[in-house]
């Protein structure tokens, strides 16, 4: 089963890494054949906060199609100026 992983920003990457580690352990124990494909978010989250009309860009994969069975997406949107 292919799962797309989008780490997000801020604490997203750390949370995502821990979540994937747990899923990998479950996969190994239950032989679920999980395969993770990580995609980076390449846009300024500050822009999304400052301008709510901004749309998230395409992640380069048609989510919601047969290509991926599931998506693991962490939070996006650190406060402007928070680094």
C-alpha positions in Angstrom: 0.0 0.0 0.0 1.5 3.3 -1.1 1.2 6.2 1.3 2.1 9.8 0.5 3.8 11.6 3.4 3.8 15.4 3.6 5.8 16.5 6.7 4.5 20.1 6.9 6.6 22.7 8.6 7.4 23.8 12.2 7.2 20.7 14.3 5.6 18.8 11.4 8.8 16.9 10.3 9.5 15.6 13.8 5.9 14.5 14.3 5.8 12.9 10.9 9.1 11.0 11.5 7.8 9.6 14.7 4.5 8.6 13.1 6.2 6.9 10.2 8.5 5.0 12.6 5.4 3.7 14.4 3.7 2.7 11.1 6.9 1.0 9.9 7.0 -1.1 13.1 3.3 -2.0 12.7 4.0 -2.9 9.0 6.9 -5.1 10.0 4.9 -6.9 12.7 1.8 -7.4 10.5 3.4 -7.6 7.0 1.1 -4.9 5.6 3.4 -4.0 2.7 3.3 -0.3 3.5 5.4 2.0 1.2 6.0 5.6 2.1 6.7 8.3 -0.4 7.6 11.7 1.0 6.8 14.9 -0.7 8.0 18.3 0.3 5.8 21.3 0.6 7.4 24.0 -1.5 5.6 27.2 -0.8 5.7 29.9 1.8 3.3 29.1 4.6 3.5 32.7 5.8 1.8 33.6 2.5 -1.1 31.3 3.4 -1.5 32.9 6.8 -1.2 36.5 5.5 -3.4 36.0 2.4 -6.1 33.4 3.0 -7.0 33.5 -0.7 -3.7 31.8 -1.5 -4.1 28.2 -2.6 -1.8 25.4 -1.7 0.2 24.3 -4.7 -0.2 20.8 -6.3 2.1 18.4 -4.5 2.9 16.7 -7.9 0.6 13.7 -7.3 -3.1 13.2 -7.7 -4.2 12.6 -4.1 -7.5 10.8 -4.0 -6.7 8.6 -6.9 -5.6 5.0 -7.1 -1.9 6.1 -7.1 -1.9 6.4 -3.3 -4.0 4.4 -0.8 -3.7 7.1 1.9 -2.0 10.3 2.8 -0.3 11.3 6.0 -0.2 15.1 6.1 1.1 17.1 9.1 0.3 20.7 10.0 1.3 23.6 7.8 1.3 27.2 8.8 3.8 28.7 11.3 3.0 32.2 12.5 4.5 34.9 10.4 8.0 35.9 11.6 8.4 32.8 13.7 11.3 31.4 11.7 
